[in-house]
Amino acid sequence: MERPYFRRLLPLSLTRQITLALIILFFSAAGSVGFTIYELGLRKHDYVILNLSGQLRALAQSMVSESLHYREKGMGQEGAAIFRANLRMQAETFDKIITSLQNRYLEPELTGRSDPLVCSWDEQSIAQLNLTARTWRDFRVGIEPAFSNETSIAELEQAADYVIRNEGWITEVSKNLSGAFQQMMEGKMRLIVLFNQIALGLFFVAIIVLMTLLYLTFVRPLKRTLSGMGHIASGEFGYQIPLKSDNEIGQIASGVNALSLRLDAIFRLTERISQAGTLDETLHFVFDEFRHLLPLDWIGLLVRDESAERLVLQHLHTEGETLLKEGDRFRAESTLLGRALEEQRSLHIPDLAATAALDKHAEFAASLAADGRRSVLFFPLTGAGAWSAVLAFAVREKDAYTREHLDLLNNIAGQVSHGFEKTVVAENLVISAVTGLAKLAENRDPETG
Protein backbone atom coordinates (compact mmCIF):
# COMPACT_ATOMS: atom_id res chain seq x y z
CA MET A 1 0.00 0.00 0.00
CA GLU A 2 1.32 3.43 -0.91
CA ARG A 3 2.48 5.57 1.97
CA PRO A 4 0.77 8.92 2.71
CA TYR A 5 2.18 11.87 0.79
CA PHE A 6 3.95 13.47 3.76
CA ARG A 7 5.66 10.14 4.54
CA ARG A 8 6.93 9.92 0.97
CA LEU A 9 8.51 13.35 1.38
CA LEU A 10 10.40 12.35 4.51
CA PRO A 11 13.44 10.11 4.75
CA LEU A 12 12.40 6.64 5.83
CA SER A 13 14.67 6.43 8.86
CA LEU A 14 13.49 8.13 12.03
CA THR A 15 17.12 8.99 12.80
CA ARG A 16 17.39 10.76 9.45
CA GLN A 17 14.14 12.63 10.04
CA ILE A 18 15.34 13.96 13.41
CA THR A 19 18.79 14.76 12.01
CA LEU A 20 17.26 16.63 9.06
CA ALA A 21 14.98 18.61 11.38
CA LEU A 22 17.92 19.62 13.58
CA ILE A 23 19.99 20.60 10.53
CA ILE A 24 17.13 22.76 9.19
CA LEU A 25 16.68 24.49 12.54
CA PHE A 26 20.43 25.01 12.96
CA PHE A 27 21.00 26.54 9.54
CA SER A 28 17.84 28.66 9.82
CA ALA A 29 18.95 30.00 13.19
CA ALA A 30 22.53 30.47 11.97
CA GLY A 31 21.31 32.32 8.87
CA SER A 32 19.05 34.59 10.90
CA VAL A 33 21.72 35.37 13.48
CA GLY A 34 24.35 35.84 10.77
CA PHE A 35 22.18 38.28 8.83
CA THR A 36 21.36 40.23 11.99
CA ILE A 37 25.03 40.45 13.02
CA TYR A 38 25.99 41.55 9.51
CA GLU A 39 23.33 44.26 9.40
CA LEU A 40 24.18 45.48 12.90
CA GLY A 41 27.82 45.67 11.79
CA LEU A 42 26.76 47.86 8.89
CA ARG A 43 24.81 50.06 11.26
CA LYS A 44 28.11 50.96 12.92
CA HIS A 45 28.90 52.75 9.66
CA ASP A 46 25.74 54.77 10.06
CA TYR A 47 27.28 56.74 12.90
CA VAL A 48 30.18 57.70 10.64
CA ILE A 49 27.80 58.83 7.89
CA LEU A 50 25.62 60.78 10.31
CA ASN A 51 28.77 62.38 11.72
CA LEU A 52 29.83 63.53 8.24
CA SER A 53 26.38 64.90 7.44
CA GLY A 54 26.49 66.65 10.81
CA GLN A 55 29.87 68.12 9.85
CA LEU A 56 28.26 69.61 6.74
CA ARG A 57 25.68 71.37 8.94
CA ALA A 58 28.44 72.50 11.29
CA LEU A 59 30.54 73.81 8.41
CA ALA A 60 27.58 75.74 6.99
CA GLN A 61 26.81 77.26 10.37
CA SER A 62 30.50 78.03 10.96
CA MET A 63 30.76 79.88 7.64
CA VAL A 64 27.70 81.95 8.55
CA SER A 65 28.87 82.76 12.10
CA GLU A 66 32.39 83.69 10.97
CA SER A 67 30.97 85.90 8.20
CA LEU A 68 28.76 87.69 10.73
CA HIS A 69 31.71 88.09 13.10
CA TYR A 70 33.93 89.42 10.33
CA ARG A 71 31.34 91.97 9.20
CA GLU A 72 30.73 93.15 12.72
CA LYS A 73 34.34 93.37 13.93
CA GLY A 74 36.29 94.05 10.74
CA MET A 75 39.72 93.40 12.37
CA GLY A 76 41.79 94.86 9.47
CA GLN A 77 44.28 92.93 7.36
CA GLU A 78 45.07 90.34 9.97
CA GLY A 79 41.39 89.55 10.54
CA ALA A 80 40.80 89.42 6.79
CA ALA A 81 43.59 86.87 6.36
CA ILE A 82 42.15 84.67 9.12
CA PHE A 83 38.65 84.90 7.67
CA ARG A 84 39.96 84.08 4.17
CA ALA A 85 41.91 81.03 5.43
CA ASN A 86 38.99 79.70 7.51
CA LEU A 87 36.48 80.20 4.71
CA ARG A 88 38.73 78.42 2.20
CA MET A 89 39.40 75.49 4.60
CA GLN A 90 35.69 75.12 5.36
CA ALA A 91 34.81 75.14 1.66
CA GLU A 92 37.49 72.53 0.86
CA THR A 93 36.25 70.28 3.67
CA PHE A 94 32.65 70.72 2.49
CA ASP A 95 33.79 69.82 -1.05
CA LYS A 96 35.59 66.71 0.10
CA ILE A 97 32.69 65.42 2.21
CA ILE A 98 29.99 66.07 -0.39
CA THR A 99 32.11 64.51 -3.18
CA SER A 100 32.87 61.41 -1.06
CA LEU A 101 29.20 61.00 -0.20
CA GLN A 102 28.23 61.24 -3.86
CA ASN A 103 30.91 58.69 -4.81
CA ARG A 104 29.75 56.43 -1.91
CA TYR A 105 33.39 55.97 -0.96
CA LEU A 106 34.62 57.47 2.30
CA GLU A 107 38.37 57.61 2.74
CA PRO A 108 40.00 56.90 6.14
CA GLU A 109 41.03 60.55 6.59
CA LEU A 110 37.35 61.49 6.68
CA THR A 111 36.09 58.65 8.87
CA GLY A 112 39.03 58.06 11.19
CA ARG A 113 38.86 54.34 10.36
CA SER A 114 41.78 52.19 9.25
CA ASP A 115 40.05 51.19 6.01
CA PRO A 116 37.85 53.02 3.51
CA LEU A 117 34.09 52.74 3.83
CA VAL A 118 31.77 51.88 0.91
CA CYS A 119 28.22 53.18 1.37
CA SER A 120 24.82 52.58 -0.17
CA TRP A 121 21.89 54.99 -0.20
CA ASP A 122 18.18 54.71 -0.77
CA GLU A 123 16.42 56.83 -3.40
CA GLN A 124 15.36 59.54 -0.98
CA SER A 125 18.91 59.97 0.32
CA ILE A 126 20.34 60.05 -3.22
CA ALA A 127 17.85 62.72 -4.26
CA GLN A 128 18.61 64.87 -1.20
CA LEU A 129 22.36 64.35 -1.64
CA ASN A 130 22.22 65.49 -5.25
CA LEU A 131 20.15 68.53 -4.25
CA THR A 132 22.67 69.38 -1.53
CA ALA A 133 25.57 69.04 -3.98
CA ARG A 134 23.90 71.33 -6.56
CA THR A 135 23.04 73.88 -3.90
CA TRP A 136 26.60 73.80 -2.60
CA ARG A 137 28.09 74.28 -6.06
CA ASP A 138 25.84 77.30 -6.65
CA PHE A 139 26.67 78.64 -3.20
CA ARG A 140 30.39 78.08 -3.72
CA VAL A 141 30.38 80.26 -6.84
CA GLY A 142 29.51 83.27 -4.67
CA ILE A 143 32.35 82.79 -2.17
CA GLU A 144 35.08 81.40 -4.43
CA PRO A 145 36.58 84.86 -5.28
CA ALA A 146 37.47 85.25 -1.57
CA PHE A 147 39.80 82.23 -1.60
CA SER A 148 42.67 83.94 -3.40
CA ASN A 149 45.42 85.59 -1.37
CA GLU A 150 45.17 88.59 -3.71
CA THR A 151 41.54 89.19 -2.71
CA SER A 152 40.87 92.73 -1.50
CA ILE A 153 39.11 93.65 1.72
CA ALA A 154 36.08 94.75 -0.30
CA GLU A 155 35.85 91.36 -2.02
CA LEU A 156 36.08 89.57 1.33
CA GLU A 157 33.29 91.75 2.66
CA GLN A 158 31.20 90.91 -0.40
CA ALA A 159 31.82 87.18 0.18
CA ALA A 160 30.83 87.55 3.85
CA ASP A 161 27.67 89.41 2.87
CA TYR A 162 26.90 86.66 0.31
CA VAL A 163 27.22 83.98 3.00
CA ILE A 164 24.97 85.91 5.38
CA ARG A 165 22.41 86.64 2.67
CA ASN A 166 22.20 83.02 1.43
CA GLU A 167 22.71 81.16 4.68
CA GLY A 168 19.25 79.62 4.34
CA TRP A 169 20.29 77.71 1.19
CA ILE A 170 23.21 75.83 2.58
CA THR A 171 22.04 75.32 6.15
CA GLU A 172 18.62 74.04 5.02
CA VAL A 173 19.95 71.50 2.50
CA SER A 174 22.60 70.33 5.00
CA LYS A 175 19.90 69.85 7.61
CA ASN A 176 17.67 68.04 5.14
CA LEU A 177 20.55 65.74 4.11
CA SER A 178 21.14 64.75 7.73
CA GLY A 179 17.39 64.09 8.09
CA ALA A 180 17.34 61.95 4.93
CA PHE A 181 20.29 59.89 6.14
CA GLN A 182 18.70 59.45 9.55
CA GLN A 183 15.39 58.31 8.03
CA MET A 184 17.25 55.85 5.81
CA MET A 185 19.09 54.38 8.78
CA GLU A 186 15.96 54.17 10.89
CA GLY A 187 14.30 52.35 7.97
CA LYS A 188 17.16 49.84 7.89
CA MET A 189 16.83 49.28 11.62
CA ARG A 190 13.10 48.71 11.19
CA LEU A 191 13.94 46.22 8.44
CA ILE A 192 16.22 44.32 10.83
CA VAL A 193 13.49 44.27 13.46
CA LEU A 194 10.93 43.12 10.88
CA PHE A 195 13.28 40.41 9.62
CA ASN A 196 13.79 39.07 13.13
CA GLN A 197 10.05 39.16 13.81
CA ILE A 198 9.40 37.21 10.60
CA ALA A 199 12.24 34.80 11.42
CA LEU A 200 10.79 34.28 14.90
CA GLY A 201 7.37 33.60 13.39
CA LEU A 202 8.86 31.16 10.87
CA PHE A 203 10.77 29.42 13.64
CA PHE A 204 7.54 29.04 15.56
CA VAL A 205 5.77 27.63 12.49
CA ALA A 206 8.72 25.34 11.77
CA ILE A 207 8.68 24.03 15.33
CA ILE A 208 4.91 23.41 15.12
CA VAL A 209 5.37 21.57 11.80
CA LEU A 210 8.29 19.54 13.13
CA MET A 211 6.42 18.70 16.33
CA THR A 212 3.42 17.60 14.24
CA LEU A 213 5.62 15.43 12.05
CA LEU A 214 7.34 14.04 15.14
CA TYR A 215 3.96 13.17 16.58
CA LEU A 216 2.80 11.55 13.34
CA THR A 217 6.01 9.61 12.71
CA PHE A 218 7.11 8.81 16.27
CA VAL A 219 4.70 9.49 19.14
CA ARG A 220 1.48 8.13 17.58
CA PRO A 221 3.17 5.04 16.07
CA LEU A 222 4.90 4.41 19.40
CA LYS A 223 1.56 4.59 21.23
CA ARG A 224 0.03 2.15 18.75
CA THR A 225 3.00 -0.19 19.15
CA LEU A 226 2.77 -0.08 22.94
CA SER A 227 -0.99 -0.67 22.77
CA GLY A 228 -0.47 -3.65 20.46
CA MET A 229 2.21 -5.09 22.73
CA GLY A 230 -0.29 -4.78 25.58
CA HIS A 231 -2.81 -6.88 23.61
CA ILE A 232 -0.16 -9.53 22.95
CA ALA A 233 1.07 -9.50 26.58
CA SER A 234 -2.51 -10.12 27.75
CA GLY A 235 -2.62 -13.33 25.69
CA GLU A 236 -4.19 -12.07 22.47
CA PHE A 237 -1.70 -13.91 20.27
CA GLY A 238 -2.04 -13.19 16.59
CA TYR A 239 -2.93 -9.51 17.20
CA GLN A 240 -1.44 -7.27 14.51
CA ILE A 241 -0.40 -3.69 15.25
CA PRO A 242 -2.07 -1.48 12.58
CA LEU A 243 1.09 0.38 11.65
CA LYS A 244 2.60 0.88 8.20
CA SER A 245 5.91 2.66 8.52
CA ASP A 246 9.47 2.14 7.29
CA ASN A 247 11.27 3.85 10.17
CA GLU A 248 12.58 2.30 13.37
CA ILE A 249 9.16 2.32 15.06
CA GLY A 250 7.70 0.54 12.03
CA GLN A 251 10.48 -2.04 12.20
CA ILE A 252 9.74 -2.65 15.87
CA ALA A 253 6.02 -3.01 15.12
CA SER A 254 6.80 -5.37 12.23
CA GLY A 255 8.95 -7.52 14.52
CA VAL A 256 6.25 -7.59 17.20
CA ASN A 257 3.63 -8.53 14.59
CA ALA A 258 5.82 -11.38 13.35
CA LEU A 259 6.34 -12.55 16.93
CA SER A 260 2.60 -12.40 17.58
CA LEU A 261 1.85 -14.46 14.47
CA ARG A 262 4.46 -17.04 15.42
CA LEU A 263 3.20 -17.35 18.97
CA ASP A 264 -0.34 -17.72 17.69
CA ALA A 265 0.73 -20.31 15.11
CA ILE A 266 2.74 -22.29 17.67
CA PHE A 267 -0.08 -22.34 20.20
CA ARG A 268 -2.63 -23.31 17.54
CA LEU A 269 -0.29 -25.96 16.19
CA THR A 270 0.28 -27.43 19.66
CA GLU A 271 -3.45 -27.50 20.30
CA ARG A 272 -4.29 -29.07 16.93
CA ILE A 273 -1.50 -31.66 17.17
CA SER A 274 -2.81 -32.71 20.58
CA GLN A 275 -6.22 -33.26 18.97
CA ALA A 276 -4.88 -35.18 15.96
CA GLY A 277 -5.53 -38.91 15.86
CA THR A 278 -3.25 -39.86 12.96
CA LEU A 279 0.03 -38.78 11.47
CA ASP A 280 -1.79 -37.65 8.34
CA GLU A 281 -3.92 -35.28 10.39
CA THR A 282 -0.87 -34.05 12.29
CA LEU A 283 1.04 -33.44 9.07
CA HIS A 284 -1.94 -31.58 7.63
CA PHE A 285 -2.13 -29.38 10.74
CA VAL A 286 1.61 -28.62 10.55
CA PHE A 287 1.25 -27.71 6.87
CA ASP A 288 -1.61 -25.27 7.60
CA GLU A 289 0.05 -23.55 10.56
CA PHE A 290 3.64 -23.44 9.30
CA ARG A 291 2.57 -21.63 6.16
CA HIS A 292 2.21 -18.54 8.38
CA LEU A 293 5.80 -18.92 9.56
CA LEU A 294 7.84 -19.87 6.49
CA PRO A 295 7.56 -20.49 2.73
CA LEU A 296 5.85 -23.87 2.19
CA ASP A 297 3.98 -25.76 -0.53
CA TRP A 298 5.13 -29.36 0.16
CA ILE A 299 5.75 -31.24 3.42
CA GLY A 300 6.89 -34.80 4.06
CA LEU A 301 7.67 -37.00 7.06
CA LEU A 302 10.64 -39.35 6.62
CA VAL A 303 11.61 -42.13 9.06
CA ARG A 304 14.43 -44.68 9.04
CA ASP A 305 13.67 -48.06 7.56
CA GLU A 306 14.59 -51.43 9.13
CA SER A 307 18.16 -51.22 7.85
CA ALA A 308 18.62 -47.72 9.28
CA GLU A 309 20.54 -46.86 6.11
CA ARG A 310 17.68 -45.34 4.18
CA LEU A 311 14.82 -43.02 4.99
CA VAL A 312 11.23 -43.80 4.02
CA LEU A 313 8.79 -41.10 2.98
CA GLN A 314 6.08 -42.22 5.38
CA HIS A 315 3.61 -39.36 4.91
CA LEU A 316 3.40 -36.26 2.67
CA HIS A 317 1.02 -33.40 2.08
CA THR A 318 0.74 -30.76 -0.63
CA GLU A 319 -2.04 -28.73 -2.20
CA GLY A 320 -0.78 -29.36 -5.73
CA GLU A 321 0.37 -32.35 -7.68
CA THR A 322 3.55 -34.22 -6.76
CA LEU A 323 5.62 -37.02 -8.30
CA LEU A 324 6.72 -38.31 -4.91
CA LYS A 325 4.61 -40.91 -3.11
CA GLU A 326 4.47 -42.44 0.31
CA GLY A 327 6.82 -45.40 0.65
CA ASP A 328 9.62 -43.91 -1.46
CA ARG A 329 13.04 -44.63 0.02
CA PHE A 330 16.10 -42.38 -0.08
CA ARG A 331 19.75 -42.67 0.90
CA ALA A 332 20.57 -41.20 4.33
CA GLU A 333 24.32 -41.70 4.60
CA SER A 334 26.55 -38.84 3.38
CA THR A 335 23.57 -36.58 2.66
CA LEU A 336 22.30 -33.41 4.27
CA LEU A 337 19.06 -35.24 5.05
CA GLY A 338 20.87 -37.86 7.12
CA ARG A 339 23.10 -35.23 8.67
CA ALA A 340 20.11 -33.23 9.95
CA LEU A 341 18.81 -36.36 11.66
CA GLU A 342 22.18 -37.24 13.17
CA GLU A 343 23.05 -33.73 14.39
CA GLN A 344 19.49 -32.97 15.49
CA ARG A 345 19.43 -29.47 14.01
CA SER A 346 17.62 -27.82 11.16
CA LEU A 347 19.49 -27.62 7.83
CA HIS A 348 18.49 -26.41 4.41
CA ILE A 349 19.40 -26.76 0.73
CA PRO A 350 19.06 -23.37 -1.03
CA ASP A 351 19.25 -24.81 -4.56
CA LEU A 352 18.01 -28.37 -4.99
CA ALA A 353 18.94 -28.66 -8.68
CA ALA A 354 22.51 -27.57 -8.05
CA THR A 355 22.90 -29.91 -5.07
CA ALA A 356 21.47 -32.86 -7.01
CA ALA A 357 23.86 -32.17 -9.89
CA LEU A 358 26.93 -31.98 -7.63
CA ASP A 359 26.13 -34.82 -5.20
CA LYS A 360 25.14 -38.20 -6.64
CA HIS A 361 24.16 -39.44 -3.16
CA ALA A 362 21.52 -36.69 -2.74
CA GLU A 363 18.64 -38.87 -3.95
CA PHE A 364 15.96 -37.01 -2.01
CA ALA A 365 17.21 -33.64 -3.31
CA ALA A 366 17.13 -35.00 -6.87
CA SER A 367 13.55 -36.28 -6.42
CA LEU A 368 12.37 -32.95 -5.05
CA ALA A 369 14.10 -31.07 -7.89
CA ALA A 370 12.39 -33.36 -10.41
CA ASP A 371 9.11 -32.59 -8.63
CA GLY A 372 9.58 -28.87 -9.34
CA ARG A 373 10.82 -27.82 -5.88
CA ARG A 374 13.74 -25.41 -5.67
CA SER A 375 14.73 -25.33 -1.99
CA VAL A 376 14.11 -27.54 1.06
CA LEU A 377 14.47 -27.29 4.82
CA PHE A 378 15.04 -30.38 7.02
CA PHE A 379 13.53 -30.32 10.51
CA PRO A 380 14.57 -33.29 12.73
CA LEU A 381 12.08 -34.78 15.22
CA THR A 382 13.09 -36.86 18.23
CA GLY A 383 11.20 -38.64 20.96
CA ALA A 384 11.88 -39.98 24.41
CA GLY A 385 12.65 -43.45 23.00
CA ALA A 386 14.39 -44.55 19.87
CA TRP A 387 11.81 -42.90 17.62
CA SER A 388 13.14 -40.19 15.31
CA ALA A 389 12.11 -38.64 12.00
CA VAL A 390 12.69 -35.71 9.70
CA LEU A 391 10.12 -33.19 8.50
CA ALA A 392 10.99 -31.83 5.06
CA PHE A 393 9.57 -28.45 4.05
CA ALA A 394 9.91 -27.65 0.34
CA VAL A 395 8.93 -24.75 -1.88
CA ARG A 396 9.12 -23.84 -5.56
CA GLU A 397 11.41 -20.86 -4.89
CA LYS A 398 15.18 -20.99 -4.82
CA ASP A 399 16.96 -19.91 -1.62
CA ALA A 400 13.62 -19.43 0.17
CA TYR A 401 14.77 -20.28 3.70
CA THR A 402 16.87 -18.00 5.89
CA ARG A 403 18.78 -18.25 9.15
CA GLU A 404 15.73 -16.81 10.85
CA HIS A 405 13.63 -19.79 9.69
CA LEU A 406 16.26 -22.24 10.91
CA ASP A 407 16.48 -20.59 14.33
CA LEU A 408 12.69 -20.58 14.63
CA LEU A 409 12.43 -24.32 13.97
CA ASN A 410 15.30 -25.12 16.31
CA ASN A 411 13.53 -23.17 19.07
CA ILE A 412 10.18 -24.97 18.70
CA ALA A 413 11.59 -28.42 17.96
CA GLY A 414 10.61 -29.74 21.39
CA GLN A 415 6.90 -28.86 21.11
CA VAL A 416 6.54 -30.21 17.59
CA SER A 417 8.51 -33.39 18.32
CA HIS A 418 6.38 -34.07 21.39
CA GLY A 419 3.19 -33.73 19.37
CA PHE A 420 4.39 -36.08 16.64
CA GLU A 421 5.71 -38.58 19.18
CA LYS A 422 2.37 -38.69 20.97
CA THR A 423 0.56 -39.24 17.69
CA VAL A 424 3.01 -41.99 16.68
CA VAL A 425 2.58 -43.72 20.03
CA ALA A 426 -1.22 -43.51 19.77
CA GLU A 427 -1.14 -44.76 16.19
CA ASN A 428 1.19 -47.64 17.12
CA LEU A 429 -1.11 -48.60 20.00
CA VAL A 430 -4.03 -48.68 17.61
CA ILE A 431 -2.06 -50.78 15.13
CA SER A 432 -0.94 -53.15 17.91
CA ALA A 433 -4.48 -53.50 19.15
CA VAL A 434 -5.82 -54.20 15.68
CA THR A 435 -3.00 -56.69 15.04
CA GLY A 436 -3.70 -58.43 18.34
CA LEU A 437 -7.37 -58.68 17.61
CA ALA A 438 -6.62 -60.07 14.17
CA LYS A 439 -4.35 -62.75 15.60
CA LEU A 440 -6.92 -63.56 18.25
CA ALA A 441 -9.54 -63.98 15.58
CA GLU A 442 -7.27 -66.31 13.60
CA ASN A 443 -6.61 -68.51 16.65
CA ARG A 444 -10.23 -68.77 17.69
CA ASP A 445 -11.78 -72.27 17.59
CA PRO A 446 -14.69 -72.16 15.13
CA GLU A 447 -16.61 -74.79 17.08
CA THR A 448 -16.21 -73.35 20.57
CA GLY A 449 -15.86 -69.69 19.61
N, C-alpha and C positions, 0 to 999 in steps of 0.2 A: 504494500500500500504506500502511496506517495506521501512523503512527509509534508506537514503544513509549510506554507510559503516562508514564514519567518525562520523555521528550522533549516530550510534549504539555504538561507542566506548566511547562517551561522556555521562556523567550523564544527565538525561533529564532536570533537573532544571537549569535555567540560573544562579541562585544563586550558585548552586553547581559547575557549570563550572568555574565561576569567582573565587570562593573560592579555588578550586583545582589548578587553574593556579597560584594564589598567594602563595599557599603552596609550589608548585613545585619551583617557583622562590625563595622563602625564603630559603628553604632547600638547593637548589643549591648554592645560594650565601653564606649561612652559611657554607656549606661544603667547598667551595672554600676558603673563608676567614680563616676558621679553619685550613685547610691544610697548607695555606701559613704561618699563625702565628706559627704553629707547626714547620714547616721546618725552619723558620727564628729563632725560639728558638734554634733549633739544631745547626744552624750556629754560635750561640754564642760559642758553644763548639769548633768550628773550630779554634778560636783564641787560645784556650788553647793548642790544638794539635799542631798548628803551632809554638807556643811558646816552647813546649817541643822539637819539631824537631829542632828548632833554638838553643835550649840549647845543643843538641848533637853536632851541628856544632861548637858552642862556646867552648864546652869542648874539642873537637878534636884540635881546634886551640890553646886553652890554653895549652894543653899538649905539643904541638909542640913548642910554644913560650917559655914555661918554660924550656923545654929541651935544646933549643938553649941558653937561658940565663945561665942555669947551666953549660953548656959545655964551654961557653965563660968566665964566671966569676969564676967558681970553688967554692969559698967561704968556703972551708974547711968543718969541721964536722957540724958546725951549718947550713951552706947552704945545706949540703947533707940531714940533717934531715928535713929541710923545704921542699926541693924538693920531698923527699920520702913521706911526709905527704900529700902534694898537689896532687902528682901523684896518690896516693892511694884513696884520696877522690874523685878525678875526675873520676877514674875508677869505683868506687862504684856507683857514681851518674849516670854514663853512663849505668852501668849494670841495675840499677833500672828503668831508663827511657825506655831502649830498651826492658826489660822484661815486663813492664807494657803495652807498645804499642803492643807487641806480644800477650799478654793475653787480650787485648782490655778492660782493666779495670784500670782506673787511680785513684789512691788513693788521698784523700784530701791533703796530705802532698806534693804531686807533683803539684797539680793544684791550691792550695790555695782556693778551694771551700769548702763549708760546707758538701758536700755530694760527694761520689765517682761518677765517670763519666764512663759510658759504651759506647764504641765506635764501629763503624762499618767501614770497609774499602772495597774499590773496589779491583779488582784483581791486577791491576797495583800496588797499594799501598802495598798490601800483598806481592807481589813478591819482591818489593824494600825493604820492611821491613825485610823480611827473608834474603835477600842478605846482608843488613846492619848488621843484627845480626850475620851471619856467619863470615863476615869480622871482626867484633868487637871481636868475640871469638878467631879468629886466631891472631889478633893484640894483644889481651890481654895476650896470651901465652908468647909473647916476653917481656912484661913489668912486668909480675906477680912476678918474682924473686926479684924485687926492693921493693916490699911491706913490706917485713919482716924488723923488727927493727935490725936484725942481719946482714943485707945486708952490704957488704963492699963498700968502695968508688968506687972501680973498677967495681963492679956489677951495681952500680947506673949509672956510666958513660956509661956502655954498654947499659943499659935500655934507657938512654937519646939518645945515638947514634941510637938505634933501632927505637925510636919515630921519630927522624929526618929523618932517612933513609926511613921509610915507612909512612911518613905523607900523601902521596898521597892516600893510601888505605882508611884511616879512614875519611879524610876530603872530599874525593870525594863521598863516599857512604852516608855520612851524608848530603852533599849538595843535592845529588840525592833523598834522602828520603824526605827532605823538599820540593823539586820540585814535587815529586809524590803526597804528601799530598796536596800541593797547587793546582795541576791540578784536583785532586779529588774534592776539595771543590769548585773550579770554575765550575766544571761539575755539581755539585749539585745546585749551584746558577743558572746555565743555565737551569737546569731542572725546578726550581721554576718559572723562567721567562717563559719558554715554557708552563708550566702548566697553568699559568695565562693567557697567550695569547690564549691557546686552550679554557680555561674557558670563556674568553671574547667572543671568536667566537661562542661558544655554547650558551652563553647568548643572543647574537645577533640573532642567528638562532631561539632560543626558543621564543624570543620576536616577531620575524617575524611570526612564526607558531601561537603563541597565538593571535597576532593581526589579522591574517588571519581567525582563528577560531572565533574570536570575531566578525569579519565582517560578516562571513557566518551565525553565530548563533544569532547575535544581530542587527548589523547595517543594513544589507540587509533586514532581515525580518521586522525590524522596518520601513524602507522606504516603503516596500510593504504595510504594514499595514496602514501607513499614507496616501499612495496613494489611497488605497481602501476606507478609511474613507472619502477622498476627493470626490470620485465618489458618495458615499452614501449621503454626505452632499449636493451635487449638485442635488439631486433628483433621482439618479439612484438606486432606491430601488430594492433589489434582487441581487445586485452585490456581488460577492463572492471573497474575498481576496485569491489569489492562494498561500496559505501558509500551509505547513504540518509540524508542529513542536509541540513538547510536552513541551516546556519550557514556561516561562511566556509570551513571545511575542506571541507564538502560542495560548496560552489560550486567550489572548486579541483578536487576530484575529478571533478565534473561536467564541468568544462572539459577536464581531462586525458582523460576518457572520450570526449568529443566529438572531441578531437584524435586519439586512438587510432583511432576509427572512420573518421575522414577519411583518415588515413594509410593505413589498411588498404584503404579503398575506392579510393584513388588508385593504390596499388600494384597492386591486383587489376585495376583498370580498365586501367592501362598494360600489364599482362601480357596481358589478354584482347584488348585492341585489337591488340597485336602479333601475336596468333594469328589475328585475324579475316581472312577472305579477301575479304569483300564489305562494302559500306557498310551493307547491311541487318544483317549480323551485328554490325558495329561499333556501329550505332545501338541494337541490342538489348542489347549489353553495357553501353553508356552508360546506357540506361534502367534496367537491373538495379542497377548500382552507384550511380548518382546518387540513387536512391530512399532510400539511407541518409544522404544528405547534405542533401537539400532536398525540399520537397513536389513530387510529380510523379505525373501519371497520363496525360500525353500528351507526346510528343517528336517533333519534325520537323526535317529538315535542308533548308534553303533555299539555293539558289545563284542567281547572276545568269543571266539568259537571254542570248541572242545580242545583244539590243539594249542590255543593261546597264541598262535602265530598270525592269525588273520582276524579281521574284524568283520562282523556280520551287520548289514543294514537291517536292523530288526523292525523299525518303524520309520515312516517318513510322512511328511505332510506338506502340501503346496496347493496354492489356488489355481495354478496353471497345469499344463501338461509337463510330464517328466519322463525321461528314458530310463531312469533308475527304478528299481523295484525292490520290495522287501525280500530279504534273503540273499541279496548280492553280497559277495565276500571280497574283501580288499586286503592287500598286504599291510601289515602294521610295522614290521621291523624296518628300520632305516628310513622312516617317513615322518613327516611332521605330525601326521595323525597319531602314530604310535608314540611319538615323543610327548605330545600333549597329555596322553594318558599316563605315561610313565612319570613325567615331571609334575603332574597335577597342577598345571597352570594353563591359562588360555593362550592360544597361539593363532596366528592367522596367515593366510596366503594372499598377498595383494593381487597377484596375477596368476590365475590358475593355468592358463594356456602356456605361459612362459615356464612355470614350474613343471608342468607335464612334459614339455619339450626337453627340459634340461635333466630331469630325474626320471629314469625308466621305472624306478620302484614306486613312484607316486601314482598308483593305480586309481585311488579314489579321486585325486586331483584331476586325472585325465578323464574319468567318467563324468565328473561335474562340468569340466570344460566342454565335453561333447554334448552335455545337456544344456548348454547355453549359459552356464554360470561363469562369472568372471572373477569373483573373490569369495573366500570362505573363512569362517572363524570357527575354531575348535574349542569347545567348552567341556572340560572333563568333569564327570560326576563320580563321586565315591560314596560308599555306604559304610556302615559300622562293620560289616563282615567282609567277605571277599568280593562282593559285588562292585563292579565299576563299569562305566560306560562313557561314551563321548557324544555330546550334542554337537551337530554340525549345522551352522547357520550359513546359508549361501545367498548370493544376490547377483543379479545380472549387471552389476557395475564393477568396474575395475578399481582396486584400491579403495573400497568402500568403508573399511573398518579402521579405526584409529586407536591410539593408545588409550584414549578415554573409554572406548568401548571395552577394551581388554581389562582395564582397571575395574570397570563397573561389574563385569562378569566375575572377576576374581573376588570381588567384595561380597557378592550375593551367592557365591557357589554353595555355601553351606545350606541356605534355605532351599534352593532348587534341588540340590542333591538329596536332601531329606525328603522332599515331596516325592521325587521319583523313586527313592528307595522304599518308601511306604507303599507306593502303588505296586512296585515290583513284588514286594512281600505279599501284599493282598492278592495280587494276580497269581502268584505261585501257590498260595494256599488254596485258591479256588481250583487251580489246575490239579494240585495234589488231591483235593477232595474228590474232584470228578474222576481222576485216575483211580483212586481207591474204590469209589463206588462202581466203576466199570469192572475192576478186578473182582470185586465182591459179587457182582452180577454174573460174571463168568464162572465163578466157583460154586455158585448156588446149585443145590441138587434139585433137578426139575420135579422129582416126585415128592420130596418133602418140603421144598420151598425154602 
